[in-house]
């Protein structure tokens, strides 16, 4: 892929507020395009096909892996998540900055494939706050919450592998900092 310095990874543990920060970034900078991922997770209430995710069954997801249709993919808390290759390439060619909002394993794969990309890791103010955010979201059952919290410890320990580490105290401020990093 040409121009992979236009590829931006936003990663960090579940519950850190990546999704909210992304929404703010997209509303502030119209030249940034968010890649829509595929997942085998069930849609949450209000989530729309093709808008939040492409919701696939395991069989279709595995087919896409076999056909090399993902830029990266990973398993997270019992489900598969992946970045479809075709649209990312197309948007970069059109001159957009492409934002990937993904978990740590996928982020590492992208960094390895495209060392010139920009990678940003979001940290929570502290672990208690992270747990509070995951629980308050109210979208996961206790078992899934536990999986996400366990995984968060591992993910946070990998934060130093990324280009920039930002603590997400405030959505507006974090979005502005990310935009500044993208534009420099
Ligand atoms: P959620 O189930 O909360 O929507 O997402 C769970 C985790 O998967 C989050 O950390 C989210 O950033 C990550 N994720 C979403 N899409 C992708 C993707 O395409 N690839 C990878 N590796 N992770 C993803």
Boltz pocket constraint, residues with backbone or C-beta under 6 A from the ligand:
constraints:
  - pocket:
      binder: B
      contacts: [[A, 10], [A, 12], [A, 13], [A, 14], [A, 18], [A, 37], [A, 38], [A, 41], [A, 72], [A, 73], [A, 74], [A, 76], [A, 81], [A, 82], [A, 83], [A, 84], [A, 101], [A, 102], [A, 103], [A, 104], [A, 105], [A, 106], [A, 107]]
      max_distance: 6.0
